[in-house]
Amino acid sequence: MNLRGSFVSAFVLIFGFTTVPVGSAEIRHISEYDISLGILPIAKASFASEFNSDDYRITGTFRSAGIADIISRISAETSVSGRMQDQKLQADRYNLVYTAGRRTRIYDIEYRNGNVTETTVKPEPKRNPENWIPVTDKDLRAVLDPLSGLIFPGNAKVCPSRLPIYDGESRMDLVLTPKGTREFSTNGFKGEAIVCSIRYVPKSGFRRGRSDIEYLRKTSMEIWFAKAQSVNVYAPVYAVIPTRMGHVYVTAVKYGG
């Protein structure tokens, strides 16, 4: 994904998931988000999760709207499946279908025990070896997918120091720092949210000197996590993402209802 110079990249990175109760039978849960650039609505997203006692599957859709459609119509469909392992969600397979205008690219990743075993990108992007920083085998060990990487069990540290993320093209770290708590209310939830700042640290899989990556590297995002009412996990309900066009706000309009 490589944070492709648009708000959808950052959104999928830190909001591309939701949570559901884990039980003996599969349970489905829907969450919905509104995305705005300042006060201007620019996109909507919805995500569904299905969990049984051991396995999970998360699917999501993103659609640009309003003024963003006038500039360039953007959409994404994404999914991940995996297992609950060692107090975290461990992906087996991740997929992203990303469309901007008439161009579509498909990313498919297979994992085994946290290590990437295969990545397929169609069509394969053209890269200049003179300024491209390639992803190494070492970069693909002990990584998280960008969908379920930020779901935390209720007894886990909600703002861990560093999350290693691989999205099919780029390897990055997300550095989270606690910022206290805030009250949050939406359809299906009312209560306290844990606030974290997020700093983006590119590792590999990007073009050296790219302006949007340099901009994100120097800024700090903010994300709020709330505990789902019916399950002992935390997931995002709000985020502020600085971009070169202004601040993008992502707000859960339905969470656990």
Secondary structure by P-SEA (a helix, b strand, c coil): ccccccaaaaaaacccccccccccbbbbbbbbbbbbccccccccbbbbbbbccccccccbbbbbcccccccbbbbbbbbbbbbbcccbbbbcbbbbbbbcccbbbbbbbbbccccccccccccbbbbccccccccccccccccccccccccccccccccccbbbbbcccbbbbbbbbbcbbbbbbccccbbbbbbbbbbbbbccccccccaaaaaaaabbbbbbbbccccccbbbbccbbbbccccbbbbbcccccc
